[in-house]
Amino acid sequence: SSWDQPNGPKIIQSLLSTHSVAQTANAKAYELMSNLVGLCELVRTTGNRSLLKPVLIAWDDIVRRRMYITGGTSLNEYFQKDYYLPNEGNVSETCATVTWLQLNLQLLYLTGEPIFADVAEKIIYNHLLAAQHPYSATFCYFTPLSGYKRYTSEMNCCVSSGPRGIALIPTFAYTLASKSICVNLYNTGIASLPLSPKVTVVIHQRTLYPLDGGVELNIDPSHPVRFALSLRMPSWCPKAVASVNKGKPIAGKPGTYLSIYRQWRQGDRVTLRMEMPAVLIKGTHTNQGLFAIRRGPLVLCADEALNPKLRPITMAGLNANAASELKPARRTGTGAIRERVFAAPGFMLERQNGGAVKPIPRTVFLIPFAEAGATGGRYSVWLRAPS
């Protein structure tokens, strides 16, 4: 086939033999993943599902060895050697972030497996939204996990790709399967879904997700109809419970869909409660000796602008109990009132008069990675662990 012509990149053959995107074609992330998105479209068109094998090999390689905890991937626009994920520099080109999102959505549509929605959620709430300035339409070409965000409105490939990524979000919030409606994303809104030529189901969703794990869905079919409402249980969620019309609680299992099959009528109400614990992530490989915190789907970040006692941020750290002691905060380290701020116990390495470096207890104020660096200051997702 043209995928493996003599003078071509031999993408399928290379992935099947090496199992590595870094050893396939020229390893340029955006270009390679765009080809894999096209391969998924070929699967859909021809029905030849054997073509999914190299795509799934690439997906597994990226997730295991080349994906940041924020969902982004690549450095200097290319896939790097195994587990080489530096936090500073030209991290996760926005074109690559968007194409990685596209690839996960293609696999979700083709397989129906919730793991692809899990990764898509991680990308969206973290690296994709972090590439856009939270108060304007400017985007970053690269979005490092530590350092500075270089927002620009000048036309380039990433400034055009970023909005395309944002526009993808509502396209998979709900998906339809045989006698089933899958809820893949939790966000306040209204969806009108054609379950059949004769039946339309309108779903009104209300939630503060991703800051809170409570969700309420009003189900309004045009006629009484029997179908399965499948609620995605995020893999990060240790416990989730749903109920219909305040009835018997139904427990969900992380990383699956909780399917509720019944006769639905106008006015039916589903309530879902997902535990949203903060988790301390211990760094490995390039992040050895560092800690990060994720709360629910959100990766948190320390911004120097909100932490005047933690400058430079590269000398700041988190205590081992930082996640278990994480609390919502009404004010930042500057005393300013701000939403979506959390406080965790940490420390600052400071040099004493005798020359020794000593950890001084400090409160670390954290915000979602998507909002960090908006004022032009330095920030970091990964902070020092106690020695």
VEXDREN-2710 file (C-alpha; in Angstrom, 1 decimal):
% VEXDREN-2710
k/r/px/py/pz
1/SER/0.0/0.0/0.0
2/SER/1.0/3.6/-0.2
3/TRP/1.7/3.6/3.5
4/ASP/4.7/1.3/2.9
5/GLN/5.9/2.3/-0.6
6/PRO/9.6/1.9/-1.1
7/ASN/10.5/5.6/-0.8
8/GLY/7.9/6.4/1.9
9/PRO/8.0/6.6/5.7
10/LYS/6.8/2.9/6.1
11/ILE/4.7/4.0/9.1
12/ILE/2.7/0.8/9.5
13/GLN/5.7/-1.5/9.0
14/SER/7.8/0.5/11.3
15/LEU/5.3/0.6/14.1
16/LEU/4.6/-3.1/13.8
17/SER/8.4/-3.9/14.1
18/THR/9.7/-1.3/16.5
19/HIS/6.6/-0.5/18.6
20/SER/8.1/3.0/19.0
21/VAL/6.8/6.3/17.6
22/ALA/10.3/7.7/18.2
23/GLN/11.7/5.2/15.7
24/THR/9.0/5.6/13.1
25/ALA/9.4/7.9/10.0
26/ASN/11.1/11.2/11.2
27/ALA/9.4/11.0/14.7
28/LYS/7.8/14.4/14.2
29/ALA/4.8/14.2/16.5
30/TYR/2.2/16.3/14.7
31/GLU/3.0/14.7/11.3
32/LEU/3.0/11.1/12.6
33/MET/-0.2/11.4/14.6
34/SER/-1.9/13.1/11.7
35/ASN/-1.1/10.0/9.6
36/LEU/-2.6/7.8/12.4
37/VAL/-5.7/9.9/12.5
38/GLY/-6.0/9.3/8.7
39/LEU/-5.4/5.6/9.2
40/CYS/-8.4/5.6/11.7
41/GLU/-10.5/7.2/9.0
42/LEU/-9.4/4.5/6.6
43/VAL/-10.6/1.9/9.1
44/ARG/-13.9/3.6/9.3
45/THR/-14.2/3.8/5.5
46/THR/-13.0/0.2/4.6
47/GLY/-14.0/-1.7/7.7
48/ASN/-10.5/-3.2/7.8
49/ARG/-10.0/-3.2/11.6
50/SER/-6.6/-4.9/11.3
51/LEU/-5.3/-1.4/10.4
52/LEU/-6.0/-0.4/14.0
53/LYS/-3.1/-2.5/15.3
54/PRO/-0.3/-0.1/14.4
55/VAL/-2.5/2.8/15.7
56/LEU/-3.0/1.1/19.1
57/ILE/0.7/0.3/19.2
58/ALA/1.6/4.0/18.8
59/TRP/-1.1/5.0/21.3
60/ASP/0.3/2.6/23.9
61/ASP/3.9/3.8/23.3
62/ILE/2.9/7.5/23.7
63/VAL/0.9/6.9/26.9
64/ARG/3.5/4.7/28.5
65/ARG/6.7/6.5/27.5
66/ARG/6.1/9.9/26.0
67/MET/3.1/11.6/27.7
68/TYR/3.4/14.3/30.3
69/ILE/1.1/14.1/33.4
70/THR/-0.7/17.0/31.8
71/GLY/-1.6/15.0/28.7
72/GLY/0.9/16.7/26.3
73/THR/3.6/15.0/24.3
74/SER/6.8/15.8/22.3
75/LEU/9.8/18.1/22.7
76/ASN/10.9/20.4/20.0
77/GLU/8.0/19.0/17.9
78/TYR/9.5/15.5/18.0
79/PHE/9.0/12.3/20.0
80/GLN/12.1/11.8/22.1
81/LYS/13.8/8.7/23.6
82/ASP/11.9/6.6/26.1
83/TYR/10.8/8.5/29.3
84/TYR/12.7/11.7/28.3
85/LEU/10.2/14.3/29.4
86/PRO/12.0/17.6/30.4
87/ASN/9.7/20.2/31.9
88/GLU/11.3/23.3/30.5
89/GLY/11.9/24.3/26.9
90/ASN/9.9/23.6/23.8
91/VAL/7.4/21.2/25.4
92/SER/4.3/19.9/23.7
93/GLU/3.7/21.9/20.5
94/THR/0.1/22.9/20.5
95/CYS/-0.4/21.3/17.0
96/ALA/0.8/18.0/18.6
97/THR/-1.5/18.4/21.6
98/VAL/-4.5/18.9/19.3
99/THR/-3.6/16.0/17.0
100/TRP/-3.0/13.8/20.0
101/LEU/-6.5/14.7/21.2
102/GLN/-7.9/13.9/17.7
103/LEU/-6.3/10.5/17.8
104/ASN/-7.8/9.7/21.1
105/LEU/-11.2/10.7/19.9
106/GLN/-10.9/8.6/16.7
107/LEU/-10.1/5.6/18.9
108/LEU/-13.0/6.4/21.2
109/TYR/-15.4/6.4/18.2
110/LEU/-14.0/3.2/16.7
111/THR/-13.7/1.2/19.9
112/GLY/-16.1/2.7/22.5
113/GLU/-13.5/2.2/25.1
114/PRO/-13.5/4.8/28.0
115/ILE/-9.7/4.8/28.3
116/PHE/-9.5/7.1/25.3
117/ALA/-12.0/9.5/26.8
118/ASP/-9.9/9.5/30.0
119/VAL/-6.8/10.5/28.0
120/ALA/-8.8/13.1/26.0
121/GLU/-10.1/14.6/29.3
122/LYS/-6.5/14.8/30.7
123/ILE/-5.4/16.6/27.5
124/ILE/-8.3/19.1/27.5
125/TYR/-8.3/20.1/31.1
126/ASN/-4.6/20.4/31.3
127/HIS/-2.3/20.8/28.3
128/LEU/-4.8/22.1/25.8
129/LEU/-6.4/24.7/28.0
130/ALA/-3.0/25.6/29.4
131/ALA/-1.9/26.6/25.8
132/GLN/-4.6/29.3/25.7
133/HIS/-4.4/32.4/27.8
134/PRO/-7.3/32.1/30.3
135/TYR/-8.5/35.7/29.6
136/SER/-7.8/36.1/25.9
137/ALA/-7.6/34.3/22.5
138/THR/-3.8/34.1/22.4
139/PHE/-2.1/30.7/22.3
140/CYS/1.4/29.3/23.1
141/TYR/3.4/27.5/20.4
142/PHE/4.9/25.4/23.2
143/THR/3.6/25.0/26.7
144/PRO/6.3/23.8/29.2
145/LEU/5.4/22.4/32.6
146/SER/8.0/24.7/34.2
147/GLY/9.1/28.1/33.1
148/TYR/7.2/30.7/31.2
149/LYS/4.3/30.7/28.7
150/ARG/4.9/32.6/25.5
151/TYR/1.4/33.6/24.4
152/THR/1.1/35.1/20.9
153/SER/-1.7/36.2/18.6
154/GLU/0.6/36.2/15.6
155/MET/-0.5/33.7/13.0
156/ASN/1.3/30.4/13.0
157/CYS/0.2/26.8/12.9
158/CYS/-0.4/26.5/16.6
159/VAL/-2.5/29.6/16.9
160/SER/-4.8/28.1/14.3
161/SER/-4.6/24.5/15.8
162/GLY/-5.5/25.6/19.3
163/PRO/-9.0/26.8/18.5
164/ARG/-9.6/23.6/16.5
165/GLY/-8.8/21.7/19.6
166/ILE/-11.2/23.7/21.7
167/ALA/-13.9/23.2/19.1
168/LEU/-13.5/19.4/19.4
169/ILE/-14.6/19.4/23.1
170/PRO/-18.4/19.4/22.6
171/THR/-18.2/16.8/19.7
172/PHE/-17.5/13.9/22.1
173/ALA/-19.2/15.1/25.3
174/TYR/-22.0/12.6/24.4
175/THR/-21.7/9.7/21.9
176/LEU/-24.4/7.4/20.6
177/ALA/-24.2/3.6/20.4
178/SER/-26.8/1.0/19.8
179/LYS/-29.6/1.7/22.2
180/SER/-27.1/3.7/24.3
181/ILE/-26.1/7.2/25.1
182/CYS/-22.6/7.6/26.5
183/VAL/-21.7/10.6/28.7
184/ASN/-18.0/11.2/28.2
185/LEU/-17.5/14.6/29.6
186/TYR/-19.1/16.4/32.6
187/ASN/-19.9/20.0/32.0
188/THR/-22.9/22.2/32.4
189/GLY/-24.9/22.3/29.2
190/ILE/-27.7/21.0/27.1
191/ALA/-27.5/18.2/24.5
192/SER/-30.2/17.1/22.0
193/LEU/-29.5/13.6/20.9
194/PRO/-31.3/11.7/18.1
195/LEU/-31.6/8.3/19.6
196/SER/-33.7/7.1/16.6
197/PRO/-35.6/8.6/13.7
198/LYS/-38.6/8.9/16.0
199/VAL/-37.0/9.7/19.4
200/THR/-34.9/12.6/20.5
201/VAL/-33.4/12.7/24.0
202/VAL/-32.6/16.1/25.5
203/ILE/-30.1/16.0/28.5
204/HIS/-29.7/19.0/30.8
205/GLN/-26.5/18.7/32.7
206/ARG/-25.5/20.8/35.8
207/THR/-22.2/20.5/37.5
208/LEU/-19.2/22.4/38.8
209/TYR/-16.9/19.7/37.4
210/PRO/-13.8/19.5/37.2
211/LEU/-13.7/21.4/40.6
212/ASP/-16.4/19.3/42.1
213/GLY/-17.5/15.7/41.5
214/GLY/-21.3/16.2/41.7
215/VAL/-23.3/16.0/38.5
216/GLU/-27.0/16.2/37.9
217/LEU/-28.6/15.1/34.6
218/ASN/-32.2/15.7/33.6
219/ILE/-33.3/13.2/31.0
220/ASP/-36.1/14.3/28.7
221/PRO/-36.9/11.9/25.8
222/SER/-39.6/13.1/23.3
223/HIS/-41.4/9.8/24.0
224/PRO/-40.9/7.1/26.7
225/VAL/-38.0/5.0/25.5
226/ARG/-35.8/2.2/26.8
227/PHE/-32.1/2.7/26.4
228/ALA/-28.8/2.6/28.4
229/LEU/-27.4/5.8/29.8
230/SER/-23.7/5.1/30.1
231/LEU/-21.8/7.4/32.5
232/ARG/-18.0/7.4/32.2
233/MET/-16.3/6.6/35.5
234/PRO/-12.9/8.4/35.3
235/SER/-9.9/6.1/35.9
236/TRP/-8.6/8.6/38.5
237/CYS/-11.9/8.4/40.6
238/PRO/-11.7/5.8/43.4
239/LYS/-15.4/5.8/44.2
240/ALA/-18.5/7.0/42.3
241/VAL/-22.2/6.5/43.0
242/ALA/-25.2/7.2/40.8
243/SER/-28.9/7.1/41.4
244/VAL/-32.1/7.7/39.3
245/ASN/-34.9/9.8/40.8
246/LYS/-33.3/9.5/44.3
247/GLY/-33.6/5.7/44.1
248/LYS/-31.1/3.0/45.1
249/PRO/-27.5/4.0/44.7
250/ILE/-25.5/2.3/41.9
251/ALA/-21.8/2.0/42.3
252/GLY/-19.4/2.7/39.4
253/LYS/-16.0/1.1/38.7
254/PRO/-13.1/3.3/37.8
255/GLY/-12.1/3.3/34.1
256/THR/-15.5/1.9/32.9
257/TYR/-18.9/3.1/31.9
258/LEU/-21.7/2.8/34.5
259/SER/-24.6/1.7/32.4
260/ILE/-28.2/2.3/33.5
261/TYR/-30.6/0.5/31.3
262/ARG/-34.3/1.4/31.8
263/GLN/-37.4/3.0/30.4
264/TRP/-36.7/6.7/30.5
265/ARG/-39.5/9.3/30.7
266/GLN/-39.5/13.1/30.7
267/GLY/-38.5/14.5/34.1
268/ASP/-36.2/11.6/35.1
269/ARG/-33.2/12.8/37.0
270/VAL/-29.8/11.2/37.5
271/THR/-27.5/12.3/40.2
272/LEU/-23.8/11.2/40.2
273/ARG/-21.3/11.8/42.9
274/MET/-17.6/11.2/42.2
275/GLU/-14.9/11.4/44.8
276/MET/-12.3/13.8/43.8
277/PRO/-9.2/13.2/45.9
278/ALA/-5.9/15.0/45.6
279/VAL/-3.1/12.6/44.7
280/LEU/0.6/13.2/45.3
281/ILE/2.5/12.1/42.2
282/LYS/6.1/11.0/42.8
283/GLY/8.4/11.8/39.9
284/THR/10.4/9.2/38.0
285/HIS/13.0/9.4/35.3
286/THR/13.5/13.1/34.4
287/ASN/11.4/14.0/37.4
288/GLN/13.2/11.9/40.0
289/GLY/13.2/13.7/43.4
290/LEU/10.2/15.9/42.5
291/PHE/6.5/15.9/43.5
292/ALA/3.3/17.1/41.7
293/ILE/-0.3/17.1/42.8
294/ARG/-3.4/16.2/40.8
295/ARG/-6.9/16.8/42.1
296/GLY/-9.5/14.9/40.1
297/PRO/-8.6/15.5/36.5
298/LEU/-6.7/18.8/37.2
299/VAL/-3.0/18.9/37.5
300/LEU/-2.1/21.7/39.9
301/CYS/0.7/24.2/39.5
302/ALA/2.7/26.7/41.7
303/ASP/2.9/30.2/40.1
304/GLU/5.4/32.7/41.5
305/ALA/3.0/35.5/41.0
306/LEU/0.8/33.9/43.7
307/ASN/3.6/32.8/45.9
308/PRO/5.9/35.7/46.8
309/LYS/7.6/33.6/49.5
310/LEU/8.5/31.0/47.0
311/ARG/10.8/32.8/44.7
312/PRO/12.5/31.4/42.8
313/ILE/10.0/28.6/42.4
314/THR/12.7/26.2/41.5
315/MET/13.8/26.1/45.2
316/ALA/10.3/25.4/46.4
317/GLY/9.0/22.0/47.5
318/LEU/6.0/20.0/48.7
319/ASN/5.8/18.0/51.9
320/ALA/5.0/14.2/51.7
321/ASN/1.6/15.0/53.1
322/ALA/0.9/17.8/50.7
323/ALA/-1.9/16.0/48.8
324/SER/-3.7/14.7/51.9
325/GLU/-3.5/18.1/53.5
326/LEU/-4.5/20.1/50.4
327/LYS/-7.3/22.6/51.2
328/PRO/-9.3/25.2/49.2
329/ALA/-8.0/28.7/49.8
330/ARG/-9.9/32.0/49.4
331/ARG/-6.6/34.0/49.1
332/THR/-3.3/33.5/47.4
333/GLY/0.1/34.1/49.0
334/THR/-0.2/37.8/48.1
335/GLY/-3.4/38.1/50.1
336/ALA/-5.5/38.6/46.9
337/ILE/-8.9/36.9/46.8
338/ARG/-9.0/34.4/43.9
339/GLU/-11.1/31.4/42.8
340/ARG/-9.7/27.9/42.2
341/VAL/-6.8/28.2/44.6
342/PHE/-5.6/25.4/46.9
343/ALA/-3.1/25.5/49.7
344/ALA/-0.6/22.7/50.6
345/PRO/2.1/22.3/53.1
346/GLY/5.6/22.7/51.6
347/PHE/8.9/24.4/52.1
348/MET/11.5/26.8/50.6
349/LEU/15.2/26.0/50.4
350/GLU/17.0/29.0/51.8
351/ARG/20.7/29.5/52.4
352/GLN/21.6/30.3/55.9
353/ASN/24.3/32.7/57.2
354/GLY/26.7/29.7/57.6
355/GLY/26.2/28.7/54.0
356/ALA/24.1/25.7/54.6
357/VAL/20.8/25.3/52.7
358/LYS/17.9/24.6/55.0
359/PRO/14.2/23.9/54.2
360/ILE/11.9/26.6/55.7
361/PRO/8.3/25.6/56.1
362/ARG/6.0/27.5/53.7
363/THR/2.5/27.2/52.4
364/VAL/2.4/26.5/48.7
365/PHE/-0.6/28.1/46.8
366/LEU/-1.6/26.0/43.8
367/ILE/-3.9/26.7/40.8
368/PRO/-4.8/24.5/37.8
369/PHE/-2.0/24.3/35.3
370/ALA/-4.3/25.7/32.7
371/GLU/-4.3/29.1/34.6
372/ALA/-0.6/29.3/35.6
373/GLY/1.7/31.7/34.0
374/ALA/-1.0/34.0/32.7
375/THR/0.6/37.1/34.1
376/GLY/4.0/36.3/32.5
377/GLY/5.7/35.0/35.6
378/ARG/7.5/31.7/36.3
379/TYR/5.6/28.6/37.4
380/SER/6.2/24.9/37.9
381/VAL/4.1/21.8/38.0
382/TRP/6.8/19.7/39.6
383/LEU/8.3/20.9/42.9
384/ARG/11.0/19.5/45.1
385/ALA/10.4/16.5/47.3
386/PRO/11.9/16.5/50.9
387/SER/15.5/15.2/50.9
END
